[in-house]
Amino acid sequence: MPSRSSAVRQPPPPIDVEAFLKAAGMSPRSVRFGTGAAVFAQGAQANSVFYVLEGGVKLSVLSSAGKEAVVAMLGPGDFFGEGCLAGQPLRMGTANAVMRTTLLRIAKRDMIRMLHEHPEFSDRFLAHMLTRNIRIEEDLVDQLFNSSEKRLARTLLLLARYGKEDTTPRVLPKLSQETLAEMVGTTRSRVNFFMNKFRKLGLIEYNGGLKVNSSLLSIVLHD
């Protein structure tokens, strides 16, 4: 199972992408999406990178049999759609806003120019991508070795951006238990059971939204 120190890894400090682009003489395009709106669809042309300014985005993949799998939930400070930088012609998955969301849309050519001409920007972007890759590896280990209860607790902590500099408990956007079940790799009934358990223990709260308390980490670290 994953080590205690890696259960919920602290992400690198955020970078002011908009400021970097403007300083380089570029005009980044800010785009807004309502809850549930599609940022891009699986199979669409991949010609830009996105950066989350506000809100949250769900990345999912649809199999040929019509089964959807949630790949990641992203929030402020996260990049996505970077596959185009590696020559990916089409989007491999779908991105949807899970709440009112504001993104920066960076054209592929502008992103490549920034990475080539601005080492500081390149270093920070690389740090974020490496953190994402580590997160994916930890997700895989989590799926292989941890119980569904621990996986759900870790997912909620990650959604709440646990480990960010701002330690104020965060109210999460409304996510269906079906979506949480897809992320965790279990059934909706199991998610419902554990959510009720977490609430009774005071680890999460419902008050106009879902608030995740840092005490939920005790579930992840419990042997």
mmCIF file of the C-alpha atoms, coordinates in Angstrom:
data_MODEL
# 
_entry.id   MODEL 
# 
loop_
_atom_site.group_PDB 
_atom_site.id 
_atom_site.type_symbol 
_atom_site.label_atom_id 
_atom_site.label_alt_id 
_atom_site.label_comp_id 
_atom_site.label_asym_id 
_atom_site.label_entity_id 
_atom_site.label_seq_id 
_atom_site.pdbx_PDB_ins_code 
_atom_site.Cartn_x 
_atom_site.Cartn_y 
_atom_site.Cartn_z 
_atom_site.occupancy 
_atom_site.B_iso_or_equiv 
_atom_site.pdbx_formal_charge 
_atom_site.auth_seq_id 
_atom_site.auth_comp_id 
_atom_site.auth_asym_id 
_atom_site.auth_atom_id 
_atom_site.pdbx_PDB_model_num 
ATOM 1   C CA . MET A 1 1   ? 0.000   0.000  0.000   1.00 0.00 ? 1   MET A CA 1 
ATOM 2   C CA . PRO A 1 2   ? 1.161   3.590  -0.491  1.00 0.00 ? 2   PRO A CA 1 
ATOM 3   C CA . SER A 1 3   ? 3.342   5.135  2.181   1.00 0.00 ? 3   SER A CA 1 
ATOM 4   C CA . ARG A 1 4   ? 1.762   7.476  4.696   1.00 0.00 ? 4   ARG A CA 1 
ATOM 5   C CA . SER A 1 5   ? 3.739   10.437 3.381   1.00 0.00 ? 5   SER A CA 1 
ATOM 6   C CA . SER A 1 6   ? 2.368   9.939  -0.131  1.00 0.00 ? 6   SER A CA 1 
ATOM 7   C CA . ALA A 1 7   ? -1.255  9.289  0.801   1.00 0.00 ? 7   ALA A CA 1 
ATOM 8   C CA . VAL A 1 8   ? -2.194  12.876 -0.067  1.00 0.00 ? 8   VAL A CA 1 
ATOM 9   C CA . ARG A 1 9   ? 0.778   14.617 -1.635  1.00 0.00 ? 9   ARG A CA 1 
ATOM 10  C CA . GLN A 1 10  ? 1.125   18.382 -1.360  1.00 0.00 ? 10  GLN A CA 1 
ATOM 11  C CA . PRO A 1 11  ? 1.070   19.947 -4.837  1.00 0.00 ? 11  PRO A CA 1 
ATOM 12  C CA . PRO A 1 12  ? 3.678   22.455 -6.010  1.00 0.00 ? 12  PRO A CA 1 
ATOM 13  C CA . PRO A 1 13  ? 2.886   26.143 -5.424  1.00 0.00 ? 13  PRO A CA 1 
ATOM 14  C CA . PRO A 1 14  ? 0.603   27.669 -8.066  1.00 0.00 ? 14  PRO A CA 1 
ATOM 15  C CA . ILE A 1 15  ? 2.041   29.751 -10.872 1.00 0.00 ? 15  ILE A CA 1 
ATOM 16  C CA . ASP A 1 16  ? 0.590   32.918 -12.351 1.00 0.00 ? 16  ASP A CA 1 
ATOM 17  C CA . VAL A 1 17  ? 0.172   31.566 -15.865 1.00 0.00 ? 17  VAL A CA 1 
ATOM 18  C CA . GLU A 1 18  ? -1.763  34.605 -17.045 1.00 0.00 ? 18  GLU A CA 1 
ATOM 19  C CA . ALA A 1 19  ? 1.025   36.945 -15.893 1.00 0.00 ? 19  ALA A CA 1 
ATOM 20  C CA . PHE A 1 20  ? 3.673   34.814 -17.623 1.00 0.00 ? 20  PHE A CA 1 
ATOM 21  C CA . LEU A 1 21  ? 1.778   34.900 -20.904 1.00 0.00 ? 21  LEU A CA 1 
ATOM 22  C CA . LYS A 1 22  ? 1.099   38.629 -20.781 1.00 0.00 ? 22  LYS A CA 1 
ATOM 23  C CA . ALA A 1 23  ? 4.747   39.350 -19.954 1.00 0.00 ? 23  ALA A CA 1 
ATOM 24  C CA . ALA A 1 24  ? 5.683   37.370 -23.071 1.00 0.00 ? 24  ALA A CA 1 
ATOM 25  C CA . GLY A 1 25  ? 3.424   39.571 -25.200 1.00 0.00 ? 25  GLY A CA 1 
ATOM 26  C CA . MET A 1 26  ? 0.616   37.041 -25.535 1.00 0.00 ? 26  MET A CA 1 
ATOM 27  C CA . SER A 1 27  ? -3.083  37.575 -24.905 1.00 0.00 ? 27  SER A CA 1 
ATOM 28  C CA . PRO A 1 28  ? -4.413  34.497 -23.107 1.00 0.00 ? 28  PRO A CA 1 
ATOM 29  C CA . ARG A 1 29  ? -8.095  33.813 -23.680 1.00 0.00 ? 29  ARG A CA 1 
ATOM 30  C CA . SER A 1 30  ? -10.256 33.450 -20.585 1.00 0.00 ? 30  SER A CA 1 
ATOM 31  C CA . VAL A 1 31  ? -13.263 31.156 -21.075 1.00 0.00 ? 31  VAL A CA 1 
ATOM 32  C CA . ARG A 1 32  ? -16.127 30.427 -18.682 1.00 0.00 ? 32  ARG A CA 1 
ATOM 33  C CA . PHE A 1 33  ? -18.272 27.318 -18.360 1.00 0.00 ? 33  PHE A CA 1 
ATOM 34  C CA . GLY A 1 34  ? -21.410 26.567 -16.405 1.00 0.00 ? 34  GLY A CA 1 
ATOM 35  C CA . THR A 1 35  ? -21.911 23.435 -14.335 1.00 0.00 ? 35  THR A CA 1 
ATOM 36  C CA . GLY A 1 36  ? -21.901 20.349 -16.558 1.00 0.00 ? 36  GLY A CA 1 
ATOM 37  C CA . ALA A 1 37  ? -20.721 22.195 -19.673 1.00 0.00 ? 37  ALA A CA 1 
ATOM 38  C CA . ALA A 1 38  ? -18.252 20.405 -21.948 1.00 0.00 ? 38  ALA A CA 1 
ATOM 39  C CA . VAL A 1 39  ? -14.824 21.997 -22.320 1.00 0.00 ? 39  VAL A CA 1 
ATOM 40  C CA . PHE A 1 40  ? -13.949 19.490 -25.021 1.00 0.00 ? 40  PHE A CA 1 
ATOM 41  C CA . ALA A 1 41  ? -15.195 16.070 -26.102 1.00 0.00 ? 41  ALA A CA 1 
ATOM 42  C CA . GLN A 1 42  ? -13.391 12.803 -26.672 1.00 0.00 ? 42  GLN A CA 1 
ATOM 43  C CA . GLY A 1 43  ? -12.281 12.632 -30.300 1.00 0.00 ? 43  GLY A CA 1 
ATOM 44  C CA . ALA A 1 44  ? -12.256 16.424 -30.811 1.00 0.00 ? 44  ALA A CA 1 
ATOM 45  C CA . GLN A 1 45  ? -9.253  18.152 -32.334 1.00 0.00 ? 45  GLN A CA 1 
ATOM 46  C CA . ALA A 1 46  ? -6.470  18.698 -29.789 1.00 0.00 ? 46  ALA A CA 1 
ATOM 47  C CA . ASN A 1 47  ? -4.989  22.127 -30.444 1.00 0.00 ? 47  ASN A CA 1 
ATOM 48  C CA . SER A 1 48  ? -4.804  23.878 -27.063 1.00 0.00 ? 48  SER A CA 1 
ATOM 49  C CA . VAL A 1 49  ? -3.870  23.519 -23.397 1.00 0.00 ? 49  VAL A CA 1 
ATOM 50  C CA . PHE A 1 50  ? -6.141  24.658 -20.559 1.00 0.00 ? 50  PHE A CA 1 
ATOM 51  C CA . TYR A 1 51  ? -5.319  26.071 -17.140 1.00 0.00 ? 51  TYR A CA 1 
ATOM 52  C CA . VAL A 1 52  ? -7.899  26.166 -14.352 1.00 0.00 ? 52  VAL A CA 1 
ATOM 53  C CA . LEU A 1 53  ? -8.300  29.632 -12.801 1.00 0.00 ? 53  LEU A CA 1 
ATOM 54  C CA . GLU A 1 54  ? -11.496 28.975 -10.832 1.00 0.00 ? 54  GLU A CA 1 
ATOM 55  C CA . GLY A 1 55  ? -13.873 26.069 -10.387 1.00 0.00 ? 55  GLY A CA 1 
ATOM 56  C CA . GLY A 1 56  ? -13.327 22.421 -11.224 1.00 0.00 ? 56  GLY A CA 1 
ATOM 57  C CA . VAL A 1 57  ? -13.109 20.057 -14.194 1.00 0.00 ? 57  VAL A CA 1 
ATOM 58  C CA . LYS A 1 58  ? -13.810 16.340 -14.534 1.00 0.00 ? 58  LYS A CA 1 
ATOM 59  C CA . LEU A 1 59  ? -11.762 14.338 -17.031 1.00 0.00 ? 59  LEU A CA 1 
ATOM 60  C CA . SER A 1 60  ? -13.391 11.115 -18.222 1.00 0.00 ? 60  SER A CA 1 
ATOM 61  C CA . VAL A 1 61  ? -12.938 8.482  -20.906 1.00 0.00 ? 61  VAL A CA 1 
ATOM 62  C CA . LEU A 1 62  ? -15.647 6.538  -22.715 1.00 0.00 ? 62  LEU A CA 1 
ATOM 63  C CA . SER A 1 63  ? -14.876 2.996  -23.823 1.00 0.00 ? 63  SER A CA 1 
ATOM 64  C CA . SER A 1 64  ? -16.028 1.497  -27.122 1.00 0.00 ? 64  SER A CA 1 
ATOM 65  C CA . ALA A 1 65  ? -18.635 -0.419 -25.086 1.00 0.00 ? 65  ALA A CA 1 
ATOM 66  C CA . GLY A 1 66  ? -20.059 2.849  -23.789 1.00 0.00 ? 66  GLY A CA 1 
ATOM 67  C CA . LYS A 1 67  ? -18.660 2.607  -20.248 1.00 0.00 ? 67  LYS A CA 1 
ATOM 68  C CA . GLU A 1 68  ? -17.410 5.859  -18.732 1.00 0.00 ? 68  GLU A CA 1 
ATOM 69  C CA . ALA A 1 69  ? -14.457 6.075  -16.355 1.00 0.00 ? 69  ALA A CA 1 
ATOM 70  C CA . VAL A 1 70  ? -13.507 9.218  -14.431 1.00 0.00 ? 70  VAL A CA 1 
ATOM 71  C CA . VAL A 1 71  ? -9.783  9.801  -14.897 1.00 0.00 ? 71  VAL A CA 1 
ATOM 72  C CA . ALA A 1 72  ? -9.252  12.890 -12.756 1.00 0.00 ? 72  ALA A CA 1 
ATOM 73  C CA . MET A 1 73  ? -10.878 15.802 -10.985 1.00 0.00 ? 73  MET A CA 1 
ATOM 74  C CA . LEU A 1 74  ? -8.954  19.048 -11.429 1.00 0.00 ? 74  LEU A CA 1 
ATOM 75  C CA . GLY A 1 75  ? -9.096  22.412 -9.693  1.00 0.00 ? 75  GLY A CA 1 
ATOM 76  C CA . PRO A 1 76  ? -7.416  25.841 -9.640  1.00 0.00 ? 76  PRO A CA 1 
ATOM 77  C CA . GLY A 1 77  ? -3.749  25.664 -10.589 1.00 0.00 ? 77  GLY A CA 1 
ATOM 78  C CA . ASP A 1 78  ? -4.077  22.541 -12.742 1.00 0.00 ? 78  ASP A CA 1 
ATOM 79  C CA . PHE A 1 79  ? -3.251  22.193 -16.448 1.00 0.00 ? 79  PHE A CA 1 
ATOM 80  C CA . PHE A 1 80  ? -5.025  19.747 -18.749 1.00 0.00 ? 80  PHE A CA 1 
ATOM 81  C CA . GLY A 1 81  ? -5.213  19.000 -22.450 1.00 0.00 ? 81  GLY A CA 1 
ATOM 82  C CA . GLU A 1 82  ? -1.415  18.917 -22.653 1.00 0.00 ? 82  GLU A CA 1 
ATOM 83  C CA . GLY A 1 83  ? -1.464  15.817 -24.879 1.00 0.00 ? 83  GLY A CA 1 
ATOM 84  C CA . CYS A 1 84  ? -1.459  18.100 -27.921 1.00 0.00 ? 84  CYS A CA 1 
ATOM 85  C CA . LEU A 1 85  ? 2.095   19.151 -27.021 1.00 0.00 ? 85  LEU A CA 1 
ATOM 86  C CA . ALA A 1 86  ? 3.251   15.566 -27.613 1.00 0.00 ? 86  ALA A CA 1 
ATOM 87  C CA . GLY A 1 87  ? 1.609   15.339 -31.026 1.00 0.00 ? 87  GLY A CA 1 
ATOM 88  C CA . GLN A 1 88  ? -1.762  14.005 -29.904 1.00 0.00 ? 88  GLN A CA 1 
ATOM 89  C CA . PRO A 1 89  ? -4.109  15.005 -32.775 1.00 0.00 ? 89  PRO A CA 1 
ATOM 90  C CA . LEU A 1 90  ? -7.395  14.171 -31.034 1.00 0.00 ? 90  LEU A CA 1 
ATOM 91  C CA . ARG A 1 91  ? -8.601  14.386 -27.451 1.00 0.00 ? 91  ARG A CA 1 
ATOM 92  C CA . MET A 1 92  ? -8.327  11.058 -25.677 1.00 0.00 ? 92  MET A CA 1 
ATOM 93  C CA . GLY A 1 93  ? -11.090 11.924 -23.225 1.00 0.00 ? 93  GLY A CA 1 
ATOM 94  C CA . THR A 1 94  ? -13.805 14.426 -22.336 1.00 0.00 ? 94  THR A CA 1 
ATOM 95  C CA . ALA A 1 95  ? -13.520 17.412 -20.007 1.00 0.00 ? 95  ALA A CA 1 
ATOM 96  C CA . ASN A 1 96  ? -16.593 18.787 -18.234 1.00 0.00 ? 96  ASN A CA 1 
ATOM 97  C CA . ALA A 1 97  ? -16.972 21.606 -15.719 1.00 0.00 ? 97  ALA A CA 1 
ATOM 98  C CA . VAL A 1 98  ? -18.333 20.301 -12.411 1.00 0.00 ? 98  VAL A CA 1 
ATOM 99  C CA . MET A 1 99  ? -19.209 23.801 -11.202 1.00 0.00 ? 99  MET A CA 1 
ATOM 100 C CA . ARG A 1 100 ? -19.006 27.348 -12.557 1.00 0.00 ? 100 ARG A CA 1 
ATOM 101 C CA . THR A 1 101 ? -15.486 27.362 -13.955 1.00 0.00 ? 101 THR A CA 1 
ATOM 102 C CA . THR A 1 102 ? -13.056 29.840 -15.497 1.00 0.00 ? 102 THR A CA 1 
ATOM 103 C CA . LEU A 1 103 ? -10.179 28.569 -17.629 1.00 0.00 ? 103 LEU A CA 1 
ATOM 104 C CA . LEU A 1 104 ? -7.322  29.980 -19.630 1.00 0.00 ? 104 LEU A CA 1 
ATOM 105 C CA . ARG A 1 105 ? -7.217  28.549 -23.136 1.00 0.00 ? 105 ARG A CA 1 
ATOM 106 C CA . ILE A 1 106 ? -3.642  28.556 -24.458 1.00 0.00 ? 106 ILE A CA 1 
ATOM 107 C CA . ALA A 1 107 ? -3.088  27.788 -28.134 1.00 0.00 ? 107 ALA A CA 1 
ATOM 108 C CA . LYS A 1 108 ? -0.657  24.936 -28.774 1.00 0.00 ? 108 LYS A CA 1 
ATOM 109 C CA . ARG A 1 109 ? 1.770   27.179 -30.646 1.00 0.00 ? 109 ARG A CA 1 
ATOM 110 C CA . ASP A 1 110 ? 1.810   29.720 -27.800 1.00 0.00 ? 110 ASP A CA 1 
ATOM 111 C CA . MET A 1 111 ? 2.351   27.011 -25.192 1.00 0.00 ? 111 MET A CA 1 
ATOM 112 C CA . ILE A 1 112 ? 5.246   25.527 -27.158 1.00 0.00 ? 112 ILE A CA 1 
ATOM 113 C CA . ARG A 1 113 ? 6.799   28.969 -27.535 1.00 0.00 ? 113 ARG A CA 1 
ATOM 114 C CA . MET A 1 114 ? 6.501   29.630 -23.795 1.00 0.00 ? 114 MET A CA 1 
ATOM 115 C CA . LEU A 1 115 ? 8.139   26.310 -22.955 1.00 0.00 ? 115 LEU A CA 1 
ATOM 116 C CA . HIS A 1 116 ? 11.007  26.927 -25.379 1.00 0.00 ? 116 HIS A CA 1 
ATOM 117 C CA . GLU A 1 117 ? 11.687  30.587 -24.636 1.00 0.00 ? 117 GLU A CA 1 
ATOM 118 C CA . HIS A 1 118 ? 10.935  30.938 -20.922 1.00 0.00 ? 118 HIS A CA 1 
ATOM 119 C CA . PRO A 1 119 ? 12.870  28.512 -18.695 1.00 0.00 ? 119 PRO A CA 1 
ATOM 120 C CA . GLU A 1 120 ? 11.114  29.592 -15.479 1.00 0.00 ? 120 GLU A CA 1 
ATOM 121 C CA . PHE A 1 121 ? 7.707   28.911 -16.959 1.00 0.00 ? 121 PHE A CA 1 
ATOM 122 C CA . SER A 1 122 ? 8.958   25.618 -18.408 1.00 0.00 ? 122 SER A CA 1 
ATOM 123 C CA . ASP A 1 123 ? 10.348  24.508 -15.025 1.00 0.00 ? 123 ASP A CA 1 
ATOM 124 C CA . ARG A 1 124 ? 7.089   25.251 -13.217 1.00 0.00 ? 124 ARG A CA 1 
ATOM 125 C CA . PHE A 1 125 ? 4.978   23.564 -15.893 1.00 0.00 ? 125 PHE A CA 1 
ATOM 126 C CA . LEU A 1 126 ? 7.223   20.488 -15.714 1.00 0.00 ? 126 LEU A CA 1 
ATOM 127 C CA . ALA A 1 127 ? 6.860   20.411 -11.915 1.00 0.00 ? 127 ALA A CA 1 
ATOM 128 C CA . HIS A 1 128 ? 3.078   20.386 -12.259 1.00 0.00 ? 128 HIS A CA 1 
ATOM 129 C CA . MET A 1 129 ? 3.148   17.621 -14.876 1.00 0.00 ? 129 MET A CA 1 
ATOM 130 C CA . LEU A 1 130 ? 5.465   15.468 -12.762 1.00 0.00 ? 130 LEU A CA 1 
ATOM 131 C CA . THR A 1 131 ? 3.154   15.937 -9.790  1.00 0.00 ? 131 THR A CA 1 
ATOM 132 C CA . ARG A 1 132 ? 0.229   14.849 -11.970 1.00 0.00 ? 132 ARG A CA 1 
ATOM 133 C CA . ASN A 1 133 ? 2.119   11.717 -13.058 1.00 0.00 ? 133 ASN A CA 1 
ATOM 134 C CA . ILE A 1 134 ? 2.980   10.852 -9.457  1.00 0.00 ? 134 ILE A CA 1 
ATOM 135 C CA . ARG A 1 135 ? -0.689  11.317 -8.554  1.00 0.00 ? 135 ARG A CA 1 
ATOM 136 C CA . ILE A 1 136 ? -1.715  8.901  -11.328 1.00 0.00 ? 136 ILE A CA 1 
ATOM 137 C CA . GLU A 1 137 ? 0.779   6.302  -10.085 1.00 0.00 ? 137 GLU A CA 1 
ATOM 138 C CA . GLU A 1 138 ? -0.508  6.693  -6.539  1.00 0.00 ? 138 GLU A CA 1 
ATOM 139 C CA . ASP A 1 139 ? -4.068  6.336  -7.807  1.00 0.00 ? 139 ASP A CA 1 
ATOM 140 C CA . LEU A 1 140 ? -3.119  3.024  -9.394  1.00 0.00 ? 140 LEU A CA 1 
ATOM 141 C CA . VAL A 1 141 ? -1.491  1.753  -6.194  1.00 0.00 ? 141 VAL A CA 1 
ATOM 142 C CA . ASP A 1 142 ? -4.539  2.983  -4.285  1.00 0.00 ? 142 ASP A CA 1 
ATOM 143 C CA . GLN A 1 143 ? -6.845  0.959  -6.547  1.00 0.00 ? 143 GLN A CA 1 
ATOM 144 C CA . LEU A 1 144 ? -4.700  -2.171 -6.247  1.00 0.00 ? 144 LEU A CA 1 
ATOM 145 C CA . PHE A 1 145 ? -4.043  -2.290 -2.514  1.00 0.00 ? 145 PHE A CA 1 
ATOM 146 C CA . ASN A 1 146 ? -6.409  -0.090 -0.511  1.00 0.00 ? 146 ASN A CA 1 
ATOM 147 C CA . SER A 1 147 ? -9.983  -0.703 0.584   1.00 0.00 ? 147 SER A CA 1 
ATOM 148 C CA . SER A 1 148 ? -12.834 1.194  -1.031  1.00 0.00 ? 148 SER A CA 1 
ATOM 149 C CA . GLU A 1 149 ? -13.275 3.128  2.242   1.00 0.00 ? 149 GLU A CA 1 
ATOM 150 C CA . LYS A 1 150 ? -9.688  4.418  2.145   1.00 0.00 ? 150 LYS A CA 1 
ATOM 151 C CA . ARG A 1 151 ? -9.942  5.158  -1.584  1.00 0.00 ? 151 ARG A CA 1 
ATOM 152 C CA . LEU A 1 152 ? -13.070 7.242  -1.017  1.00 0.00 ? 152 LEU A CA 1 
ATOM 153 C CA . ALA A 1 153 ? -11.454 9.156  1.855   1.00 0.00 ? 153 ALA A CA 1 
ATOM 154 C CA . ARG A 1 154 ? -8.365  9.892  -0.247  1.00 0.00 ? 154 ARG A CA 1 
ATOM 155 C CA . THR A 1 155 ? -10.510 10.988 -3.192  1.00 0.00 ? 155 THR A CA 1 
ATOM 156 C CA . LEU A 1 156 ? -12.467 13.425 -1.021  1.00 0.00 ? 156 LEU A CA 1 
ATOM 157 C CA . LEU A 1 157 ? -9.265  14.869 0.429   1.00 0.00 ? 157 LEU A CA 1 
ATOM 158 C CA . LEU A 1 158 ? -7.805  15.350 -3.042  1.00 0.00 ? 158 LEU A CA 1 
ATOM 159 C CA . LEU A 1 159 ? -11.001 17.001 -4.258  1.00 0.00 ? 159 LEU A CA 1 
ATOM 160 C CA . ALA A 1 160 ? -10.805 19.343 -1.264  1.00 0.00 ? 160 ALA A CA 1 
ATOM 161 C CA . ARG A 1 161 ? -7.232  20.225 -2.308  1.00 0.00 ? 161 ARG A CA 1 
ATOM 162 C CA . TYR A 1 162 ? -5.912  18.984 1.026   1.00 0.00 ? 162 TYR A CA 1 
ATOM 163 C CA . GLY A 1 163 ? -2.291  20.062 1.473   1.00 0.00 ? 163 GLY A CA 1 
ATOM 164 C CA . LYS A 1 164 ? -2.673  23.421 -0.259  1.00 0.00 ? 164 LYS A CA 1 
ATOM 165 C CA . GLU A 1 165 ? -1.359  26.488 1.577   1.00 0.00 ? 165 GLU A CA 1 
ATOM 166 C CA . ASP A 1 166 ? -4.934  27.513 2.400   1.00 0.00 ? 166 ASP A CA 1 
ATOM 167 C CA . THR A 1 167 ? -5.981  25.032 5.098   1.00 0.00 ? 167 THR A CA 1 
ATOM 168 C CA . THR A 1 168 ? -9.540  26.332 5.448   1.00 0.00 ? 168 THR A CA 1 
ATOM 169 C CA . PRO A 1 169 ? -11.990 23.408 5.053   1.00 0.00 ? 169 PRO A CA 1 
ATOM 170 C CA . ARG A 1 170 ? -13.360 23.620 1.538   1.00 0.00 ? 170 ARG A CA 1 
ATOM 171 C CA . VAL A 1 171 ? -16.951 23.116 0.461   1.00 0.00 ? 171 VAL A CA 1 
ATOM 172 C CA . LEU A 1 172 ? -16.919 20.819 -2.545  1.00 0.00 ? 172 LEU A CA 1 
ATOM 173 C CA . PRO A 1 173 ? -19.122 21.175 -5.616  1.00 0.00 ? 173 PRO A CA 1 
ATOM 174 C CA . LYS A 1 174 ? -22.095 18.851 -5.741  1.00 0.00 ? 174 LYS A CA 1 
ATOM 175 C CA . LEU A 1 175 ? -20.920 15.488 -7.045  1.00 0.00 ? 175 LEU A CA 1 
ATOM 176 C CA . SER A 1 176 ? -23.261 12.560 -7.453  1.00 0.00 ? 176 SER A CA 1 
ATOM 177 C CA . GLN A 1 177 ? -22.482 9.369  -5.598  1.00 0.00 ? 177 GLN A CA 1 
ATOM 178 C CA . GLU A 1 178 ? -22.378 7.680  -9.005  1.00 0.00 ? 178 GLU A CA 1 
ATOM 179 C CA . THR A 1 179 ? -19.474 9.949  -10.014 1.00 0.00 ? 179 THR A CA 1 
ATOM 180 C CA . LEU A 1 180 ? -17.655 9.287  -6.740  1.00 0.00 ? 180 LEU A CA 1 
ATOM 181 C CA . ALA A 1 181 ? -18.200 5.553  -7.240  1.00 0.00 ? 181 ALA A CA 1 
ATOM 182 C CA . GLU A 1 182 ? -16.637 5.782  -10.725 1.00 0.00 ? 182 GLU A CA 1 
ATOM 183 C CA . MET A 1 183 ? -13.632 7.617  -9.317  1.00 0.00 ? 183 MET A CA 1 
ATOM 184 C CA . VAL A 1 184 ? -13.151 5.221  -6.427  1.00 0.00 ? 184 VAL A CA 1 
ATOM 185 C CA . GLY A 1 185 ? -13.874 2.041  -8.366  1.00 0.00 ? 185 GLY A CA 1 
ATOM 186 C CA . THR A 1 186 ? -16.746 0.759  -6.256  1.00 0.00 ? 186 THR A CA 1 
ATOM 187 C CA . THR A 1 187 ? -20.552 0.801  -6.167  1.00 0.00 ? 187 THR A CA 1 
ATOM 188 C CA . ARG A 1 188 ? -22.848 3.716  -5.371  1.00 0.00 ? 188 ARG A CA 1 
ATOM 189 C CA . SER A 1 189 ? -24.276 1.808  -2.397  1.00 0.00 ? 189 SER A CA 1 
ATOM 190 C CA . ARG A 1 190 ? -20.794 1.425  -0.880  1.00 0.00 ? 190 ARG A CA 1 
ATOM 191 C CA . VAL A 1 191 ? -20.114 5.132  -1.376  1.00 0.00 ? 191 VAL A CA 1 
ATOM 192 C CA . ASN A 1 192 ? -23.411 5.951  0.325   1.00 0.00 ? 192 ASN A CA 1 
ATOM 193 C CA . PHE A 1 193 ? -22.541 3.680  3.269   1.00 0.00 ? 193 PHE A CA 1 
ATOM 194 C CA . PHE A 1 194 ? -19.105 5.232  3.811   1.00 0.00 ? 194 PHE A CA 1 
ATOM 195 C CA . MET A 1 195 ? -20.314 8.820  3.318   1.00 0.00 ? 195 MET A CA 1 
ATOM 196 C CA . ASN A 1 196 ? -22.886 8.273  6.062   1.00 0.00 ? 196 ASN A CA 1 
ATOM 197 C CA . LYS A 1 197 ? -20.182 6.774  8.278   1.00 0.00 ? 197 LYS A CA 1 
ATOM 198 C CA . PHE A 1 198 ? -17.823 9.733  7.664   1.00 0.00 ? 198 PHE A CA 1 
ATOM 199 C CA . ARG A 1 199 ? -20.610 12.178 8.473   1.00 0.00 ? 199 ARG A CA 1 
ATOM 200 C CA . LYS A 1 200 ? -21.512 10.432 11.746  1.00 0.00 ? 200 LYS A CA 1 
ATOM 201 C CA . LEU A 1 201 ? -17.835 10.528 12.763  1.00 0.00 ? 201 LEU A CA 1 
ATOM 202 C CA . GLY A 1 202 ? -17.653 14.264 12.016  1.00 0.00 ? 202 GLY A CA 1 
ATOM 203 C CA . LEU A 1 203 ? -15.092 13.761 9.243   1.00 0.00 ? 203 LEU A CA 1 
ATOM 204 C CA . ILE A 1 204 ? -17.327 15.444 6.668   1.00 0.00 ? 204 ILE A CA 1 
ATOM 205 C CA . GLU A 1 205 ? -20.255 17.835 6.984   1.00 0.00 ? 205 GLU A CA 1 
ATOM 206 C CA . TYR A 1 206 ? -23.310 18.644 4.900   1.00 0.00 ? 206 TYR A CA 1 
ATOM 207 C CA . ASN A 1 207 ? -24.331 22.284 5.153   1.00 0.00 ? 207 ASN A CA 1 
ATOM 208 C CA . GLY A 1 208 ? -25.332 23.653 1.774   1.00 0.00 ? 208 GLY A CA 1 
ATOM 209 C CA . GLY A 1 209 ? -22.506 21.592 0.319   1.00 0.00 ? 209 GLY A CA 1 
ATOM 210 C CA . LEU A 1 210 ? -19.976 18.946 1.303   1.00 0.00 ? 210 LEU A CA 1 
ATOM 211 C CA . LYS A 1 211 ? -17.221 20.141 3.650   1.00 0.00 ? 211 LYS A CA 1 
ATOM 212 C CA . VAL A 1 212 ? -14.249 17.833 4.072   1.00 0.00 ? 212 VAL A CA 1 
ATOM 213 C CA . ASN A 1 213 ? -12.432 18.122 7.390   1.00 0.00 ? 213 ASN A CA 1 
ATOM 214 C CA . SER A 1 214 ? -8.719  17.358 7.670   1.00 0.00 ? 214 SER A CA 1 
ATOM 215 C CA . SER A 1 215 ? -9.583  14.705 10.265  1.00 0.00 ? 215 SER A CA 1 
ATOM 216 C CA . LEU A 1 216 ? -10.685 12.512 7.338   1.00 0.00 ? 216 LEU A CA 1 
ATOM 217 C CA . LEU A 1 217 ? -6.983  11.830 6.830   1.00 0.00 ? 217 LEU A CA 1 
ATOM 218 C CA . SER A 1 218 ? -7.209  9.462  9.796   1.00 0.00 ? 218 SER A CA 1 
ATOM 219 C CA . ILE A 1 219 ? -9.117  7.011  7.572   1.00 0.00 ? 219 ILE A CA 1 
ATOM 220 C CA . VAL A 1 220 ? -6.329  7.058  4.954   1.00 0.00 ? 220 VAL A CA 1 
ATOM 221 C CA . LEU A 1 221 ? -3.569  6.577  7.529   1.00 0.00 ? 221 LEU A CA 1 
ATOM 222 C CA . HIS A 1 222 ? -5.344  3.923  9.582   1.00 0.00 ? 222 HIS A CA 1 
ATOM 223 C CA . ASP A 1 223 ? -3.776  0.465  9.218   1.00 0.00 ? 223 ASP A CA 1 
# 
